[in-house]
């Protein structure tokens, strides 16, 4: 099972490499003499085709990096919206990072030590390279863990061999402020997708299922979706439980998702009326908000 946040991320960034390849092929055709169509009503007459193509390729690569980072930022933000994937403490830390995608990224990799440096080092490089390329006077530097990883990559490393990547040349380009090559950009984008996929699996594995399902159901009740599950009061608890699971499937929660906490939530909610459930959640959230306010005051 993947989260809604991951599905939105994959929709946004999943075709980034394909789009970048398409643009590169088109620019190669321009360099070979392709002209604009008459229906394209604009002025285009470069003094030097080759120079124009080279600059345009750099623009396309930098745009692809920016697009990927924006989608990564979207994913990390969505994970902190109800129903949250982060636990309470991590949620508060993420909220305090405000608009900094790098601080969000730093937060999650240090909160989840099992995230592989062989993946997040490339994401670290992607964010820093994008920031230095797009933002005026930016001088982002790689984390120590990332530098150590890149400096000690073994000869049989899967990523470098799969993508035929020269890490030393890539780091030289980054440190000198050059634009990544197409191969380097494509690798960074692919590794970002792999990183988010791994993070999503970890978050879903460690999630507070009781709270996640409770919040999911509360949101479903507020939406226009069919929530007639509470109307099956005259059936057995097992049948009511099945109806709730069917509703959750429509919300993207697979039938094999539930652990003990998830089953406990289902066992409890089948015995409640809709108004009882709603009032229970509202009161619980008020208590949570009060605790957060008290913590911030301290």
JOSULWO-V105067 format. One line per field, one symbol per residue. phi: phi as a letter, one per 20 degrees, with the letter a starting at -180 (. if undefined). A space follows every 50 residues. Layout:
# JOSULWO-V105067
phi: ???
This chain:
# JOSULWO-V105067
phi: .dffffffffffdgdgfffffgfffffffffeofdffffeebebbffcgf fffffffffffffffffffffffgfffffddfffeefgffgfffffflee fffffffffeecffffffdffffgfgffffffeeefmfcfdffgffffff fcfffegfffffeldefffffffffemeeffgffffffffffffffffff fffffefffgfffffffgfffeeeffcfgfeefeefgfffffffffffff endffeffdffffffffeffddegfffffffgffffffffffffffff
